[in-house]
Amino acid sequence: MLAIFNLGGGEIILILAGALLLFGGKKLPELAKGLGNGIREFKKATSNVSEEMRHAIEDPLPMPSRRLPPATAEARRAVSQAFPTPEDLPVPAPDLKRLPLSVDTKG
């Protein structure tokens, strides 16, 4: 864990000695206890969240309980007007610019 901060043994001892001088011998155990409780609560919260996510992923989605009724004639007509079939679409006019200029009548 301390390798993240790139600290050696001498630096750690120096930091601990500075904390001892700054906070005193009586206050330092209370600070360490509070820090430990905070870390414990954080770990518990993260494990609860990861467990809830695991359960959410594993639970299957509920299936619909009933089928929809068949569409009425009015609904089918509205859908066919909004989304015409390819047969109902108009045929585009040929592009005259793409037609050949000369027609070969020898044949």
C-alpha distances in whole Angstrom, upper triangle without the diagonal:
4,5,6,8,9,10,12,13,16,14,12,16,18,16,16,20,20,19,22,24,24,24,26,25,27,25,21,21,22,20,17,19,19,16,15,18,17,14,16,19,17,15,19,20,18,20,23,23,22,25,27,27,27,30,32,31,33,36,39,41,44,47,50,52,55,57,58,62,64,64,68,70,69,66,66,69,66,64,66,67,64,63,66,66,66,70,71,69,72,72,72,74,74,73,77,75,73,77,79,81,84,85,86,89,90,89
4,5,6,7,6,8,10,13,11,9,13,14,13,14,17,18,17,19,22,22,22,24,24,25,23,20,20,22,19,17,19,20,16,16,20,18,16,18,21,19,18,22,23,21,23,26,26,25,28,31,30,30,34,35,35,36,39,42,44,47,50,53,56,59,60,61,65,67,67,71,73,72,68,69,72,69,66,69,70,66,65,68,68,69,73,73,71,74,74,74,76,76,75,78,76,75,78,80,83,85,86,88,91,92,91
4,5,5,6,8,11,13,12,11,15,16,15,17,20,20,20,23,25,25,25,27,27,29,27,24,24,26,23,20,23,23,20,20,23,22,19,21,24,21,21,24,25,23,24,28,28,26,29,32,31,31,34,36,35,36,40,42,44,47,50,53,56,59,60,61,65,67,67,70,73,72,68,69,71,69,66,68,69,66,64,67,67,68,71,72,70,73,73,72,75,75,73,76,74,73,76,78,80,83,84,85,89,89,88
4,5,8,11,14,16,14,13,17,18,16,18,21,21,20,23,25,25,25,27,28,29,27,24,24,26,22,20,23,23,19,19,22,20,17,20,22,19,19,23,23,21,23,26,25,24,27,30,28,29,33,33,33,35,38,40,42,45,48,51,54,57,58,59,63,64,64,68,70,69,65,66,68,65,63,65,66,62,61,64,64,65,68,69,67,70,70,69,72,72,70,73,71,70,74,75,78,80,82,83,86,87,86
4,6,9,12,13,11,11,14,15,13,15,18,17,17,21,22,22,23,25,26,27,25,22,23,24,21,19,22,22,18,19,22,20,18,21,23,21,21,25,25,23,25,28,28,27,30,32,31,32,35,36,36,38,41,43,45,48,51,54,57,59,61,61,65,67,67,70,72,71,68,68,70,68,65,68,68,65,64,67,67,67,71,71,70,72,72,71,74,74,72,75,73,72,76,77,80,82,84,85,89,90,89
4,7,10,12,10,10,14,14,13,16,18,18,19,22,23,23,25,26,27,29,27,24,25,27,24,22,25,25,21,22,25,24,21,24,27,24,24,28,28,26,28,31,31,30,33,35,34,35,38,39,38,40,43,46,47,51,54,56,59,62,63,64,68,69,70,73,75,74,70,71,73,70,68,70,71,67,66,69,69,69,73,73,72,74,74,73,75,75,74,77,74,73,77,78,81,83,85,86,89,90,89
4,7,8,6,7,10,11,10,12,15,15,16,18,20,20,22,23,24,26,25,21,22,24,21,20,23,23,20,21,24,23,21,24,26,24,24,28,29,27,29,32,32,31,34,36,36,36,40,41,40,42,45,48,49,53,56,59,61,64,65,66,70,72,72,75,78,77,73,74,76,73,70,73,74,70,69,72,72,72,76,77,75,77,78,76,79,79,77,80,78,77,80,82,84,87,88,90,93,94,93
4,6,5,6,9,10,11,13,15,16,17,19,20,21,23,24,24,27,25,22,23,25,23,21,24,25,22,22,26,25,23,26,29,27,26,30,31,30,31,34,35,34,36,39,38,39,42,43,43,44,47,50,52,55,58,61,64,67,68,69,73,75,75,78,81,80,76,77,79,76,74,76,77,73,72,75,75,75,79,80,78,80,81,79,82,82,80,83,81,80,83,85,87,90,91,92,96,96,95
4,6,5,6,9,10,11,12,14,16,17,19,20,21,22,21,24,24,20,21,24,22,19,23,24,21,22,25,25,23,26,28,27,27,30,32,31,32,35,36,35,37,40,40,40,43,44,44,46,48,52,53,57,60,63,65,68,70,71,75,77,77,80,83,82,78,79,81,79,76,79,79,76,75,78,78,78,82,83,81,83,84,83,85,85,84,87,85,83,87,88,91,93,94,96,99,100,99
4,5,5,6,9,10,11,12,14,15,17,18,20,21,20,24,23,20,22,24,22,20,24,25,23,23,27,27,25,28,31,29,29,33,34,33,35,38,38,38,40,43,42,43,46,47,47,49,52,55,56,59,63,66,68,71,73,74,78,79,80,83,85,84,81,81,84,81,78,81,82,78,77,80,80,80,84,85,83,85,86,84,87,87,85,88,86,85,88,90,92,95,96,97,101,102,101
4,6,5,6,9,10,11,12,14,15,16,18,19,20,23,22,18,20,23,20,19,22,23,20,22,25,24,23,26,28,27,27,31,32,31,33,36,36,36,38,41,40,41,44,45,45,47,50,53,54,57,61,63,66,69,70,71,75,77,77,80,82,81,78,79,81,78,75,78,79,75,74,77,78,78,82,82,80,82,83,82,84,84,83,86,83,82,86,87,90,92,94,95,99,100,99
4,5,5,6,9,10,11,12,14,15,16,17,17,20,19,15,17,20,17,15,19,20,17,18,22,21,20,23,25,24,24,28,29,28,30,33,33,33,35,38,38,38,41,43,43,44,47,50,52,55,58,61,63,67,68,69,73,75,75,78,81,80,76,77,79,77,74,77,78,74,73,76,77,77,81,81,80,82,83,81,84,84,83,86,84,83,86,88,90,93,94,96,99,100,99
4,5,5,6,9,10,10,12,14,15,16,15,19,18,15,16,19,17,16,19,21,19,20,23,23,22,25,27,27,27,30,32,31,32,35,36,36,38,41,41,42,44,46,46,47,50,53,55,58,61,64,66,70,71,73,76,78,79,82,84,83,80,81,83,80,78,80,81,78,77,80,80,81,85,85,83,86,86,85,88,88,87,90,88,86,90,92,94,97,98,99,103,104,103
4,5,5,6,9,10,11,12,14,15,16,19,18,15,18,20,18,17,21,22,20,21,25,24,23,26,29,28,29,32,33,32,34,37,38,38,40,42,42,43,46,47,47,49,52,55,57,59,63,65,68,71,73,74,77,79,79,82,85,84,80,81,83,80,78,81,81,78,77,80,81,81,85,85,83,86,86,85,88,88,86,89,87,86,90,91,94,97,98,99,103,104,103
4,5,5,6,9,10,10,12,13,14,17,16,13,15,17,15,14,18,18,16,18,21,21,20,23,25,24,25,29,30,29,31,34,34,34,37,39,39,40,43,44,45,46,49,52,53,56,60,62,65,68,69,70,74,76,76,79,82,80,77,78,80,77,75,78,78,74,74,77,78,78,82,82,81,83,84,82,85,85,84,87,85,84,88,89,92,95,96,97,101,102,101
4,5,5,6,9,10,10,11,11,14,13,10,12,15,13,12,15,17,15,16,20,20,19,22,24,24,25,27,29,29,30,33,34,34,36,39,39,40,43,44,44,46,48,52,53,56,60,62,64,68,69,70,74,76,77,80,82,81,78,79,81,78,76,79,79,76,75,79,79,80,84,84,82,85,85,84,87,87,86,89,87,86,90,92,94,97,98,100,103,104,103
4,5,5,6,9,10,10,11,14,14,11,14,16,15,14,18,19,18,19,23,23,23,25,28,27,28,31,32,32,34,37,38,38,40,42,43,44,46,48,48,50,52,56,57,60,63,66,68,71,73,74,78,80,80,83,86,85,81,82,84,82,79,82,83,79,79,82,83,83,87,87,85,88,89,88,90,91,89,92,90,89,93,95,97,100,101,103,106,107,107
4,5,5,6,9,10,11,14,13,11,15,16,14,15,18,19,17,20,23,22,22,25,27,27,28,31,32,32,34,37,37,38,40,42,42,44,46,47,48,50,52,55,57,59,63,65,67,71,72,73,77,79,79,82,84,83,80,81,83,80,78,81,81,77,77,80,81,82,86,86,84,86,87,86,89,89,87,90,88,88,91,93,95,98,100,101,105,106,105
4,5,5,6,8,9,12,10,8,11,13,10,11,15,15,14,16,19,19,19,22,24,24,25,28,29,29,31,33,34,35,37,39,40,41,43,45,45,47,49,53,54,56,60,62,64,68,69,70,74,76,76,79,82,81,77,79,81,78,76,79,79,75,75,79,79,80,84,84,82,85,86,85,87,88,86,90,88,87,90,92,95,98,99,101,104,105,105
4,6,6,5,6,9,9,7,10,12,11,12,15,16,15,17,20,21,21,23,25,26,27,29,31,31,33,35,36,37,39,41,42,43,45,47,48,49,51,55,56,59,62,65,67,70,72,73,77,79,79,82,85,83,80,81,84,81,79,82,82,79,78,82,83,83,87,87,86,88,89,88,91,91,90,93,91,91,94,96,98,101,103,104,108,109,108
4,6,6,8,11,11,10,13,15,14,15,18,19,18,21,23,23,24,27,28,29,30,33,34,34,36,38,39,40,42,44,45,46,48,50,51,52,54,58,59,61,65,67,69,73,75,75,79,81,81,84,87,85,82,84,86,83,81,84,84,80,80,84,85,85,89,89,87,90,91,90,92,93,91,94,93,92,95,97,100,103,104,106,109,110,110
4,6,9,11,10,9,13,14,12,14,17,17,17,20,22,21,23,25,27,27,29,31,32,32,35,37,37,38,41,42,43,45,47,48,49,51,53,56,57,59,63,65,67,70,72,73,76,79,79,81,84,83,79,81,83,80,78,81,81,77,77,81,82,83,87,86,85,87,88,87,90,90,89,92,90,89,93,95,97,100,102,104,107,108,108
4,7,8,6,6,10,10,9,11,14,14,14,17,19,19,20,23,24,25,27,29,30,31,33,34,35,37,39,40,41,43,45,46,47,49,51,54,55,57,61,63,65,68,70,71,75,77,77,80,83,81,78,80,82,79,77,80,80,77,77,80,81,82,86,86,84,87,88,87,90,90,89,92,91,90,93,96,98,101,102,104,107,109,108
4,6,6,6,9,11,11,12,15,16,16,18,20,21,22,24,26,27,29,30,32,33,35,36,38,39,41,42,44,45,47,48,50,51,53,56,58,60,63,66,67,71,73,74,77,80,80,83,86,84,81,83,85,82,80,83,84,80,80,83,84,85,89,89,87,90,91,90,93,94,93,96,94,93,97,99,101,104,106,107,111,112,111
4,6,6,8,10,11,12,13,15,16,17,20,21,22,24,25,27,28,30,31,33,34,36,37,38,40,42,43,44,46,48,49,50,52,56,57,59,63,65,67,70,73,74,77,80,80,83,86,85,81,83,85,83,81,84,84,81,81,84,85,86,90,90,88,91,92,91,94,95,94,97,95,95,98,100,103,106,107,108,112,113,112
4,6,7,7,9,11,12,14,15,17,18,20,21,22,24,26,27,28,30,32,33,34,36,38,39,41,42,43,45,47,48,49,51,55,56,58,62,64,65,69,71,72,76,78,79,82,85,83,80,82,84,81,80,83,83,80,80,83,84,86,89,89,88,90,92,91,94,95,94,97,96,95,98,101,103,106,107,109,112,113,112
4,6,5,6,9,10,11,12,14,16,17,19,20,21,23,25,26,27,29,31,32,33,35,36,38,39,41,43,44,46,47,48,52,53,55,59,61,63,66,68,69,73,75,76,79,82,80,77,79,81,78,76,79,80,76,76,80,81,82,86,86,84,87,88,88,91,91,90,94,92,91,95,97,100,103,104,106,109,110,109
4,5,5,6,9,10,11,12,14,15,17,18,20,21,23,24,26,27,29,30,32,33,35,36,38,39,41,42,44,45,47,50,52,54,58,60,62,65,67,68,72,74,75,78,81,79,76,78,80,77,75,78,79,75,75,79,80,81,84,84,83,86,87,86,89,90,89,92,90,89,93,95,98,101,102,103,107,108,107
4,5,5,6,9,10,10,12,14,15,16,18,20,21,22,24,26,27,29,30,32,33,35,36,37,39,41,42,43,45,49,50,52,56,58,60,63,66,67,70,73,74,77,80,79,75,77,79,76,74,78,78,75,75,78,79,80,84,84,83,85,87,86,89,90,89,92,91,90,93,96,98,101,102,104,107,108,107
4,5,5,6,9,10,11,12,14,15,17,18,20,21,23,25,26,27,29,30,32,33,35,36,38,39,41,42,44,47,48,50,54,56,58,61,64,65,68,71,72,74,77,76,73,75,77,74,72,76,76,73,73,76,77,79,82,82,81,84,85,85,88,89,88,91,90,89,92,95,97,100,101,103,106,107,106
4,5,5,6,9,10,11,12,14,15,17,18,20,21,23,24,26,27,29,30,32,33,35,36,38,39,41,42,46,47,49,53,55,57,60,62,63,67,69,70,73,76,74,71,73,75,72,70,73,74,70,70,74,75,76,80,79,78,81,82,82,85,86,85,88,86,86,89,91,94,97,98,100,103,104,103
4,5,5,6,9,10,11,12,14,15,17,18,20,21,23,24,26,27,28,30,32,33,35,36,38,39,41,44,46,48,52,54,56,59,61,63,66,69,69,72,75,74,71,72,75,72,70,73,74,70,70,73,74,75,79,79,78,81,82,81,84,85,84,87,86,85,88,91,93,96,97,99,102,103,102
4,5,5,6,9,10,10,12,14,15,16,18,20,21,23,25,26,27,29,30,32,33,35,36,37,39,43,44,46,50,52,54,57,60,61,64,67,68,71,74,73,69,71,73,71,69,72,73,69,69,73,74,75,78,78,77,80,82,81,84,85,84,88,87,86,89,91,94,97,98,99,102,104,103
4,5,5,6,9,10,11,12,14,15,17,18,20,21,23,24,26,27,29,30,32,33,35,36,38,41,42,44,48,50,52,55,58,59,62,65,65,68,71,70,67,68,71,68,66,69,70,67,67,70,71,73,76,76,75,78,79,79,82,83,82,85,84,83,87,89,92,94,95,97,100,102,101
4,5,5,6,9,10,11,12,14,15,17,18,20,21,23,24,26,27,29,30,32,33,35,36,40,41,43,47,49,51,55,57,58,61,64,64,67,70,69,66,67,70,67,65,68,69,65,65,68,69,70,74,74,73,76,77,76,80,80,79,83,81,80,84,86,89,92,93,94,97,99,98
4,5,5,6,9,10,11,12,14,15,17,18,20,21,22,24,26,27,29,30,32,33,35,38,40,42,46,48,50,53,56,57,61,63,64,67,70,69,65,67,69,67,65,68,69,65,65,68,69,70,74,74,73,76,77,77,80,81,80,83,82,81,84,87,89,92,93,95,98,99,98
4,5,5,6,9,10,11,12,14,15,17,18,20,21,23,24,26,27,29,30,32,33,37,38,40,44,46,48,51,53,55,58,61,62,65,68,67,63,65,67,65,63,66,67,64,63,67,68,69,73,73,72,75,76,76,79,80,79,83,82,81,84,86,89,92,93,94,97,99,98
4,5,5,6,9,10,11,12,14,15,17,18,20,21,23,24,26,27,29,30,32,35,36,39,42,45,46,50,52,53,57,59,60,62,65,64,61,63,65,62,60,64,64,61,61,64,65,66,70,70,69,72,73,73,76,77,76,80,78,77,81,83,86,89,90,91,94,96,95
4,6,5,6,9,10,11,12,14,16,17,18,20,21,22,24,26,27,29,30,34,35,38,41,44,46,49,51,52,56,58,59,62,65,64,61,62,64,62,60,63,64,60,60,63,64,65,69,69,68,71,72,72,75,75,75,78,77,76,79,82,84,87,88,90,93,94,93
4,5,5,6,9,10,11,12,14,15,16,18,20,21,23,24,26,27,29,32,34,36,40,42,44,47,50,51,55,57,58,61,64,63,60,61,64,62,59,63,64,60,60,63,64,65,69,69,68,71,72,72,76,76,76,79,78,77,80,83,86,88,89,91,93,95,93
4,5,5,6,9,10,11,12,14,15,17,18,20,21,23,24,26,27,31,32,34,38,40,42,45,47,49,52,55,56,58,62,61,57,59,61,59,57,60,61,58,57,61,62,63,67,67,66,69,70,70,74,75,74,78,77,76,79,81,84,87,88,89,92,94,92
4,5,5,6,9,10,11,12,14,16,17,18,20,21,23,24,26,29,31,33,37,39,41,44,46,47,51,53,54,57,60,59,56,57,60,57,55,58,59,55,55,59,59,61,64,64,63,66,68,67,71,71,71,74,73,72,75,78,81,84,84,86,89,90,89
4,5,5,6,9,10,11,12,14,15,16,18,20,21,22,24,28,29,32,35,38,40,43,46,47,51,53,54,57,60,59,56,57,60,57,55,58,59,56,55,59,59,60,64,64,63,66,67,67,71,71,71,74,73,72,75,78,81,83,84,85,88,90,88
4,6,5,6,9,10,10,12,14,15,17,18,20,21,22,26,28,30,34,36,38,41,44,45,49,51,52,55,58,58,54,56,58,56,54,57,58,55,55,58,59,60,63,64,63,66,67,68,71,72,72,75,74,73,76,79,82,84,85,86,89,90,89
4,5,5,6,9,10,11,12,14,16,17,19,20,21,25,26,28,32,34,36,39,41,43,46,49,50,53,56,55,51,53,55,53,51,54,55,52,52,55,56,57,61,61,60,63,65,65,68,69,69,72,71,70,73,76,79,82,82,84,87,88,87
4,5,5,6,9,10,11,12,14,15,17,18,20,23,25,27,31,33,36,39,41,42,46,48,49,52,55,54,50,52,54,52,50,53,54,51,50,53,54,55,59,59,58,61,62,62,66,67,66,70,69,68,71,73,76,79,79,81,84,85,84
4,5,5,6,9,10,10,12,14,15,16,18,22,24,26,30,32,34,38,40,41,45,48,49,52,55,54,51,52,55,52,50,53,55,51,51,54,54,56,59,59,59,62,63,63,67,68,67,71,70,69,72,74,77,80,80,82,85,86,84
4,6,5,6,9,10,11,12,14,15,16,20,22,24,27,30,32,35,37,39,43,45,46,49,52,52,48,50,53,50,48,51,53,50,49,52,53,55,58,58,58,61,62,63,66,67,67,71,70,69,72,74,77,80,80,82,84,86,84
4,5,5,6,9,10,11,12,14,15,19,20,22,26,28,30,34,36,37,41,43,44,47,50,49,46,47,50,47,45,48,50,46,46,49,50,51,55,55,54,58,59,59,63,64,63,67,66,65,68,71,74,76,77,78,81,83,81
4,5,5,6,9,10,11,12,14,18,19,22,25,28,30,34,36,37,41,43,44,47,50,50,46,47,50,48,45,48,50,47,46,49,49,51,54,54,54,57,58,58,62,63,62,66,65,64,67,69,73,75,75,77,80,81,79
4,5,5,6,9,10,11,12,16,18,20,24,27,29,32,34,36,40,42,43,47,50,49,46,47,50,48,46,49,50,47,46,50,50,51,55,55,55,58,59,60,63,64,64,68,67,66,69,71,74,77,77,78,81,82,81
4,5,5,6,9,10,11,14,15,18,21,24,26,29,31,33,37,39,40,43,47,46,43,44,47,45,43,46,47,44,44,47,47,49,52,52,52,55,57,57,61,62,62,66,66,64,67,70,73,75,75,77,80,81,79
4,5,5,6,9,10,13,14,17,21,23,26,29,31,32,36,38,39,42,45,45,41,42,45,43,41,44,45,42,41,44,45,46,50,50,49,53,54,54,58,59,59,63,62,61,64,66,69,72,72,74,76,78,76
4,5,5,6,9,12,14,17,20,23,26,29,31,33,36,38,40,43,46,46,42,43,46,44,42,45,46,43,42,45,45,47,50,51,50,54,55,55,59,60,60,64,63,62,64,67,70,72,72,74,76,78,76
4,5,5,6,10,12,14,18,21,23,26,28,30,34,36,38,41,44,44,41,42,45,43,41,44,45,43,42,45,45,47,50,50,50,54,55,56,59,60,61,65,64,63,65,68,71,74,73,75,77,79,77
4,6,5,8,9,12,16,18,21,24,26,28,31,34,35,38,41,41,37,38,41,40,37,40,42,39,38,41,42,43,47,47,47,50,52,52,56,57,57,61,61,60,62,65,68,71,70,72,74,76,74
4,6,8,10,13,16,19,22,25,26,28,32,34,35,38,41,41,37,38,41,39,37,39,41,39,37,40,40,42,45,46,45,49,50,51,54,55,56,59,59,57,60,63,66,68,68,69,72,73,71
4,6,9,12,15,19,21,24,26,28,32,34,35,39,42,42,38,39,42,41,38,41,43,40,39,42,42,43,46,47,47,51,52,53,56,57,58,61,61,59,62,65,68,70,70,71,73,75,73
4,7,9,12,15,17,21,23,25,29,31,33,36,39,39,36,37,40,39,36,39,41,39,38,41,40,42,45,46,46,50,51,52,56,57,58,61,61,60,62,65,68,70,70,71,74,75,73
4,6,9,12,15,18,19,22,25,28,29,33,36,36,33,33,37,36,33,36,38,36,34,37,37,39,42,42,43,47,48,49,53,54,55,59,59,57,59,62,66,68,67,69,71,72,70
4,6,9,12,15,17,19,22,25,26,30,33,33,29,30,34,32,30,33,35,32,31,34,34,36,39,40,40,44,45,47,50,52,53,56,57,55,57,60,64,66,65,67,69,71,69
4,7,9,12,14,16,20,22,24,28,31,31,28,29,32,31,29,32,34,32,31,34,34,37,39,40,40,44,46,47,51,53,54,58,58,57,59,62,65,67,67,68,70,72,70
4,6,9,11,13,17,19,21,25,28,29,25,26,30,29,27,29,32,30,29,32,32,34,37,37,38,42,44,45,49,51,52,56,57,55,57,60,63,65,65,66,68,69,67
4,6,7,10,13,16,18,21,25,25,22,23,27,26,24,27,29,28,27,30,30,33,35,35,36,40,42,44,48,50,51,55,56,54,56,59,63,65,64,66,67,69,67
4,7,10,13,16,19,21,25,26,23,24,28,27,26,29,31,30,29,32,32,35,37,37,38,42,45,47,50,52,54,58,59,57,59,62,65,67,67,68,70,71,69
4,7,9,12,15,18,21,23,20,21,25,24,23,26,28,27,27,30,30,33,34,34,36,40,42,44,48,50,52,56,57,56,57,60,64,66,65,66,68,69,67
4,6,9,12,15,18,20,17,18,21,21,20,22,25,24,24,26,26,29,31,31,32,36,39,41,45,47,49,52,54,52,54,57,60,62,61,63,64,66,64
4,6,9,12,15,16,13,15,18,18,17,19,22,21,21,23,24,27,29,28,30,34,36,39,42,45,46,50,52,50,52,55,58,60,59,61,62,64,62
4,6,9,12,14,12,13,16,17,16,18,21,21,21,23,23,27,28,27,29,33,36,38,42,44,47,50,52,51,52,55,58,60,59,61,62,64,62
4,6,9,12,10,10,13,14,14,16,18,19,19,20,20,24,24,24,26,30,33,35,39,41,44,47,49,48,49,52,55,57,56,58,59,61,59
4,7,8,6,6,10,11,10,12,15,15,16,17,18,22,22,21,24,27,30,33,36,39,41,44,46,45,47,50,53,55,54,56,57,59,57
4,5,5,6,9,10,11,12,14,16,16,18,19,23,23,21,24,27,30,33,36,39,41,45,47,46,47,51,53,55,54,56,57,59,58
4,5,5,6,9,10,11,12,14,15,16,17,21,20,19,21,24,28,30,34,37,39,42,45,44,45,48,51,53,51,54,54,57,55
4,5,5,6,9,10,11,12,14,15,17,21,21,19,21,24,27,30,33,36,38,41,44,43,44,48,50,53,52,54,55,57,56
4,5,5,6,9,10,11,12,14,16,19,20,18,20,23,27,29,32,35,38,41,43,42,44,47,50,52,51,53,54,57,55
4,5,5,6,9,10,10,11,13,16,17,15,18,21,24,27,30,33,35,38,41,40,41,44,47,49,48,50,51,54,52
4,5,5,6,9,10,10,12,16,16,13,16,19,22,25,28,31,33,37,39,38,39,43,45,47,46,49,50,52,51
4,6,5,6,9,10,13,16,17,14,16,19,22,25,28,31,33,36,38,38,39,43,45,48,47,50,51,53,52
4,5,5,6,8,10,14,15,13,15,18,21,23,27,30,32,35,37,36,38,41,44,46,45,48,49,52,50
4,6,5,5,7,11,12,10,12,15,18,21,24,27,29,32,34,34,35,39,41,43,42,45,46,48,47
4,6,6,9,12,13,10,11,14,17,19,23,26,28,31,33,33,34,38,40,43,42,45,46,48,47
4,6,10,13,14,12,12,15,18,20,23,26,28,31,33,33,34,38,40,43,42,45,46,49,48
4,7,9,12,10,10,13,16,18,22,24,26,30,31,31,32,36,38,41,40,43,44,47,45
4,7,8,6,7,10,13,16,19,22,24,27,29,29,30,33,36,38,37,40,41,44,42
4,5,5,7,11,13,15,19,21,24,27,29,28,29,32,35,37,36,38,39,42,40
4,5,5,9,10,12,16,18,20,24,26,24,25,28,31,33,32,34,36,38,37
4,6,8,9,13,16,18,21,24,26,25,25,28,31,33,32,34,34,37,35
4,7,9,12,15,18,21,24,26,26,26,30,32,34,33,35,36,39,38
4,7,9,13,15,18,21,23,23,23,27,30,32,31,33,35,37,36
4,6,9,12,15,18,20,20,21,24,27,29,28,31,32,35,34
4,7,9,12,15,18,17,17,21,23,25,25,27,28,31,30
4,6,9,12,14,14,15,19,21,23,23,26,27,30,30
4,6,9,12,12,12,16,18,20,20,23,25,28,28
4,6,9,8,9,12,14,17,17,20,22,25,25
4,5,6,7,11,13,16,16,20,22,25,25
4,5,5,9,10,13,14,17,19,23,23
4,6,8,9,13,14,18,20,23,24
4,7,9,12,13,16,19,22,22
4,6,9,10,13,16,18,19
4,6,7,10,13,15,16
4,7,10,13,15,17
4,7,9,12,14
4,6,9,11
4,6,7
4,6
4
